[in-house]
Amino acid sequence: MKEDQKKDVALFRYSIISDLVNAKDLDWGEQERLIREKCSRKWSIPYSEKTSLGRTCIVSWVKAYKTAIAISGPCIPVIAVIGAKAGL
Protein backbone atom coordinates (compact mmCIF):
# COMPACT_ATOMS: atom_id res chain seq x y z
CA MET A 1 0.00 0.00 0.00
CA LYS A 2 1.32 3.44 -0.95
CA GLU A 3 1.87 6.20 1.62
CA ASP A 4 -1.11 8.27 0.45
CA GLN A 5 -3.35 5.18 0.62
CA LYS A 6 -2.11 4.47 4.15
CA LYS A 7 -3.01 8.01 5.14
CA ASP A 8 -6.46 7.70 3.58
CA VAL A 9 -7.12 4.50 5.55
CA ALA A 10 -5.77 5.96 8.80
CA LEU A 11 -7.88 9.10 8.43
CA PHE A 12 -10.95 6.97 7.71
CA ARG A 13 -10.30 4.93 10.85
CA TYR A 14 -9.81 8.05 12.91
CA SER A 15 -13.08 9.46 11.57
CA ILE A 16 -14.79 6.35 12.92
CA ILE A 17 -13.25 6.48 16.40
CA SER A 18 -12.82 10.22 16.95
CA ASP A 19 -16.01 10.66 18.95
CA LEU A 20 -15.06 7.67 21.09
CA VAL A 21 -11.53 8.85 21.88
CA ASN A 22 -12.19 12.59 22.18
CA ALA A 23 -15.30 12.59 24.36
CA LYS A 24 -14.83 13.46 28.00
CA ASP A 25 -16.69 11.37 30.55
CA LEU A 26 -18.24 9.02 28.00
CA ASP A 27 -19.86 6.30 30.10
CA TRP A 28 -19.77 2.65 29.08
CA GLY A 29 -23.40 2.57 27.95
CA GLU A 30 -22.99 5.57 25.68
CA GLN A 31 -19.75 4.16 24.25
CA GLU A 32 -21.48 0.85 23.48
CA ARG A 33 -24.40 2.67 21.87
CA LEU A 34 -22.02 4.59 19.60
CA ILE A 35 -20.17 1.40 18.64
CA ARG A 36 -23.42 -0.43 17.86
CA GLU A 37 -24.53 2.52 15.73
CA LYS A 38 -21.25 2.46 13.80
CA CYS A 39 -21.52 -1.31 13.30
CA SER A 40 -25.03 -0.99 11.88
CA ARG A 41 -24.03 1.56 9.22
CA LYS A 42 -22.75 0.93 5.72
CA TRP A 43 -19.40 2.60 5.05
CA SER A 44 -17.35 3.46 2.01
CA ILE A 45 -14.08 2.00 3.28
CA PRO A 46 -11.03 3.21 1.36
CA TYR A 47 -9.40 0.55 -0.83
CA SER A 48 -11.80 -2.15 0.34
CA GLU A 49 -14.90 -3.81 -1.00
CA LYS A 50 -16.22 -4.23 2.53
CA THR A 51 -18.97 -1.90 3.68
CA SER A 52 -19.37 -2.81 7.35
CA LEU A 53 -17.31 -2.68 10.51
CA GLY A 54 -17.37 -5.08 13.42
CA ARG A 55 -17.31 -4.21 17.09
CA THR A 56 -13.93 -5.93 17.58
CA CYS A 57 -12.42 -3.88 14.78
CA ILE A 58 -13.63 -0.56 16.17
CA VAL A 59 -12.57 -1.44 19.71
CA SER A 60 -9.09 -2.45 18.48
CA TRP A 61 -8.70 0.92 16.71
CA VAL A 62 -9.74 2.75 19.91
CA LYS A 63 -7.28 0.71 22.01
CA ALA A 64 -4.45 1.29 19.51
CA TYR A 65 -5.13 5.01 19.52
CA LYS A 66 -5.31 5.30 23.31
CA THR A 67 -2.17 3.21 23.77
CA ALA A 68 -0.19 5.30 21.30
CA ILE A 69 -1.36 8.55 22.88
CA ALA A 70 -0.45 7.28 26.36
CA ILE A 71 3.04 6.35 25.18
CA SER A 72 3.88 9.17 22.78
CA GLY A 73 1.55 12.02 23.63
CA PRO A 74 -1.21 13.74 21.68
CA CYS A 75 0.97 15.26 18.94
CA ILE A 76 1.82 12.11 16.98
CA PRO A 77 0.31 11.72 13.50
CA VAL A 78 -2.86 9.68 13.08
CA ILE A 79 -1.13 7.33 10.63
CA ALA A 80 1.38 6.38 13.30
CA VAL A 81 -1.39 5.62 15.75
CA ILE A 82 -4.00 3.56 13.97
CA GLY A 83 -2.24 2.81 10.73
CA ALA A 84 0.75 0.98 12.14
CA LYS A 85 -1.29 -1.05 14.61
CA ALA A 86 -3.45 -2.34 11.80
CA GLY A 87 -0.54 -3.43 9.65
CA LEU A 88 -0.34 -0.42 7.36
C-alpha positions, 0 to 999 in steps of 0.5 A: 500500500502506498503512503497516500493510501495508508493516510487515507485509511488511517484518516478513515479509521480516525473518523470512525473512532474520533467521537469515542476517543475525544469525548470526555466522561463518555460512560460505558453505555454511551460508548457501546451505543455509539459502537453499535450505531457504527456497526449498523451503518454501511461505510465506504471504506477506502481501498476495500470492498467491505462496507461494514465494521465489526465491534472488535475492529472498532474497539481495536482501533480505539485501544491502539489510539489510546495506547499510542497517545499514552506512550507518545503524547497527543501530537503524533500523527494519526497514521502512526497511531491507527495505521501501524497497529493495523498493519499499514 
